[in-house]
Amino acid sequence: MGAVMKIVNPKVAGQAEGGRVAAAVKKLLAG
């Protein structure tokens, strides 16, 4: 999770998309 967010965060920092990306990542990791 940490490694993924390090890549994603700079691109979506301060954007509403960030929340959706985080949710999508959690769904993928949850299987």
C-alpha positions as CSV (number, residue, x, y, z in Angstrom):
1,M,0.0,0.0,0.0
2,G,2.7,2.5,1.0
3,A,4.7,1.9,-2.2
4,V,1.6,2.4,-4.3
5,M,0.6,5.6,-2.5
6,K,4.1,7.0,-2.9
7,I,3.6,6.8,-6.7
8,V,0.0,7.9,-6.8
9,N,0.0,10.8,-4.2
10,P,2.2,13.3,-6.0
11,K,0.0,13.0,-9.1
12,V,-3.3,13.5,-7.2
13,A,-2.3,15.5,-4.2
14,G,-5.0,18.1,-3.4
15,Q,-7.5,16.6,-5.8
16,A,-10.8,14.8,-5.1
17,E,-9.5,12.0,-7.4
18,G,-7.0,11.1,-4.6
19,G,-9.8,9.6,-2.5
20,R,-11.1,7.6,-5.4
21,V,-7.7,6.3,-6.3
22,A,-7.1,5.3,-2.6
23,A,-10.4,3.5,-2.6
24,A,-9.6,1.7,-5.8
25,V,-6.2,0.6,-4.5
26,K,-7.8,-0.7,-1.3
27,K,-10.4,-2.7,-3.3
28,L,-7.6,-4.2,-5.4
29,L,-5.6,-5.2,-2.4
30,A,-8.7,-6.6,-0.6
31,G,-9.1,-8.9,-3.6
